[in-house]
């Protein structure tokens, strides 16, 4: 029996490291399941999921010329067609109560995502009084790049102006 890319095989965990697990395949060869291929959700410690001697089903991802075999446990799980696992996010804590503060905003609130005048758009409504946002138009790469450059230059000019005022003007010496 030869190991082919895309095939699912039974294997036995022979060793665990901080970056993955080594699995002995039916042919006697050993492959590696990287820690990112163990489960659909984030795995901090692989020992929480696997143990040495455990029988598992793996999918062969790659077979290198030098004999290295890449394996995946999460891709060996059969799912109904069209169903994809929701990626786990490190800070995903479920639904948030209405009106809860979402934390500080990066940059100022005058940019394209800003909420107009006021202290940011944290409450989920538009404090600027502009009503609903306009429907989005298809934009080309050139228009997006031009908009980005203009916004970037505006932010840099504002930052430079604020820095100069803290130093006491343009002619002030640094100490």
N, C-alpha and C positions, 0 to 999 in steps of 0.2 A: 504494500500500500504506500503510495507516494503522497506527500503533502502538497496540495494545490491551493493557490490563492482563491479565496472565496468559499472553501469547503468548511463544514462544521465537523469538529471531531471532539471526542471525549478525551480528557486529560487529567492528570493528577498534579496538584501543586507540590513542588519539591523544594522550593525555597522562596522566602519573602525578603525583599529589601525595601528601603524607603522610597524607591522609585517604581516598584512593580513586583510582579511575582513570576517565578520561573515555573513552567508547566511542562511535564514530561508527556509527550504524545505517544500514541500507540506504536509508532515506528521506532521508538527508542530515542528519538531526537528531542531536544529541549527547546522551547520557545519562550519568549517574554511577553507578558501582558503588562503594558505600561499602566501606571496608576490612573491615568486619565481614561483608560479603556476598561476599567473594572466595573463602573456603575454609571447610570445616567446622571446622578447627582454628584456633588463635590465630595471627594474622599480625602480626608485629612490624614488618617492613619489606615493603611491597607490591612493591618491586623484586625481592624473592626469588621472587615468584610470577608477576608479569606484566612484559612489556616493551612498549615503544612499537612499534606496527606488528603486534603479535600478533593473529591472528584468533581470536575466542572466541565461544562460544554463551552468550547471556544471556537471562534471563527478565525481562519487564517487570513491575515491582512497582507502580509508580504513574506517572500522567501528571497533572501539576498544571496548573491553569488558566494559569499564567504560562509554560508551556512546559517546565518542568523534568521530566525523566524519570528515575525511580529504577529501577535495574537490579540484578540479582543473578546471580552466576555459580554459587554453590553451590545455588541453588534450580532452576537449569536442568539439573542432573544428574539423570537418571532413576534412580530406585531402586525395587527391588521393593516392593510395597505392604506396609505394616506395618514396614518396616525404617527405623529412624531412626539418624542418625549419633550416636555417643557424643560429648557435648560435651567438648572438651579442657579440662583444668583446669591452671591455671598450675603447681601444685605436684604434679601427678600423676607419680609416679616408678615406677609399676608396683607389683607385689605387694611387701609388706614381710616380711622374715623374722620368724618367730614369736618373740614375746617382746621385740621391739625397742621401745625407748622411743618413745612418740608425742609427746613434748614436754610442756611445762608446761600445766597445766589452768588455765582461767580461773575466777576466784572460788574458793570453797572446795569441799570434797568432801562437804558435808553436805546439799546440795540434792537435787532429785529425780533427778539423774543421777549423784550421788556414789557412792562405793564404800564408804560406812560409815566405820569407824575405819581409821586407817592413812594412808599417804602417797599416796593417789590410786588410781585404778583403771587403772594403766598396763599391767599384764601381760596383760590380756584375761580375767581371772577376778575373781570377787567376793571381796575381802578381808574383807568384813564378815560373812561366814558366814551370809548370809540365804538361800542357795540360789538357785534360778532365780527370775527376776522373775515377778510375777503377770501373768496375761494382761491386755492393755489393754482397757478398757471404752470405749464411745463416750461422749465428754464433750461437753456443750453449751458454747456460747460463754461463758455466765455462769459455769459451774464452772471453765472454763479461766481466765477473767479473775480470778475470786476467788482461785484458786490462785496466779496470777502476782502479784497485789497482795500477798498474804500473804508470799510468798517475797521479793518486792522490799522490803517493810517490814522483814523479818527481816535481810536483807543490809545495809540502810541502818543499822539499829540496831547491828549488829555493827561496821560501819565507823565509826560515830560513837563507839562505846565504845572502839575501838582508838585512834582519833585523840585522844580526850580523855585517855586514859591516857598517850600520848606527850607531851602538853602539861603533864602534871603535875596533872591533875584538872580539874574543871569551872570552878573559879574562877581558873585561871592566866591571866596576861596574855600576850598575844602581843607579841613584840618585833620 
